[in-house]
């Protein structure tokens, strides 16, 4: 019986060029999340954000920025917006395309005035154990906007994917 020749492995030739970053290859994707206003629900945020990262393949720095700011926004919705009322929910929608990642979080609270939130960098606030969420969001995101609607308060967090990815 004649022996078969081993199959030749096919290898792609590399041109030395890097493939386009994942953010430049992705079409528009939408991810949705909802949780009850119980502080224990915060544990569900990271797996949701990891699902987004798996689909979009962000670089580590961009994912970390989304993880911190997104978690803060949902936490604020649970604790401050909905006052931890388990009969209320917090909703998040993340839309990603080659231009931007837009992460919107909406609670069912009455709203607030962001300009009235104390500056955590003022000396009298430095030792407080809370009050840094909005500061972190603004520091980590390319854009942060708040709006109060009849359905609750919404925060919009934006990462410019043309400069990050």
Secondary structure, 3 states (H helix, E strand, C coil): CCCCCCCCCCCCCCCCCCCCCHHHHCCCEEEEEEEECCHHHHHHHHHHHHHHHHHHCCCHHHHHHHHHHHHHHHHHHHHHHCCCCCCCEEEEEEEECCCEEEEEEECCCCCCCHHHCCCCCCHHHCCCCCCCHHHHHHHHCCEEEEEEECCEEEEEEEEECCCCC
